Amino acid sequence: MSSSVTLVTGATGLVGNNTVRMLLDRGQPARALVRATSDPRPLEGLDVEAAEGDICDADSVRRACEGAGVVIHAAGYVQLGSAYLDRHRRINVDGTRNVAQAARAAGARMVHVSSCDALGVRSLEEPADEETPLGEPVRCSYSITKREAEQVVLEEVDRGLDAVIVNPAFMLGPWDWKPSSGRMLLEVAKGVARVAPRGHFSVCDVRDVVGGILAAVERGSCGERYILAGVTLSYFETWQKFAEITGAKPPWFAAPPRLAAIAGFGGDVWGRLTGREPDVNSGAIALAKLPKSYTSAKAQRELRYSNRPLDVSIRDAWDWFVQHDYARPRRRAKHL
């Protein structure tokens, strides 16, 4: 990578914070776009330039992009369900447009961090790749708007933007301050989650994903997308691993279809009554049922993407949560 500064949006989130740290570890100057209300802990003690702004504020994004040679867009809004579509569009679509336009104006190369949830699916036996037809999205605002955001980036590519898209799968790892995807691990470890969703998904390490992102800066082809996935397991199998490594009680079972449907409907009703959509809702249930198996062959070939063992990722994520007082260690925890 060049010595010019790299702007990272979403720098306090799981992907963005790991990206900033890997850039600094490699001796690359980094600039973080941070909101005035952002948690200050993720950037404390780091030699990173902070640019106050918000991806929904086009002027602040343009200022943050000035002088940047690379823009890594890792900011976004995630709520797996059918509610909050307007908010998803404002952040994931309109915000991405602001970043892409500002990167183009600055003459910077952009890596847009999308998601495997924006892709089409095939089957567990035939993993999806970058060319898999999209099909109709499930009723999930996140998936819908991540697809729309990719189109925004490609439209800017047609106007001269040098951009690459990466599609990570479900990520685990350290520096998950919010926490985001690591919340699933914490809920299993604390015994809150005992009935697993029925379905399969791809799980990978955020540090491997960030390695793929930085490789995309150097070697990714403009206008192309690269899947950065991992091992495909059922939710039940993954939760069993979570329990074994953290010393928690294992999950009881995977929810039968009828029970899952009832739980999803109940979540929808609760959301309408309270105005706040719960994690268990019909959109999230529909997304979980998809055969979310993906191949990273293109990224392995062109970006030299690789995956560390999943048990290592789970252990490192758990150790980080314990060290930062998100959870307490258990005597039965498995040491690798």
Buried (B, 14 or more C-beta within 10 A) or exposed (E): BEEEBBBBBBBBBBBBBBBBBBBBEEEBBBBBBBBEEBEEEBBEEBEBEBBBBBBBBBEBBBBBBBEBBBBBBBBBBBBBBBBBBEEBBBBBBBBBBBBBBBBBBBEBBBBBBBBBBBBBBBEEEEBBBBEBEEEEBBBBBBBBBBBBBBEBBBEBBEEEBBBBBBBBBBBBBBBBBBBBBBBBBBBBBEEEBBBBBBBBBBBBBBBBBBBBBBBBBEEBEEBBBBBBBBBBBBBBBBBBBBBBBBBBEBBEEBBEEEEBBEBBEBBBEBBEEEEEBBEBBBBBBBBBBBBBBBBBBBBBEBBEBEBBEBEBBBBBBBBBBBEBEBBEBBEEBBEE
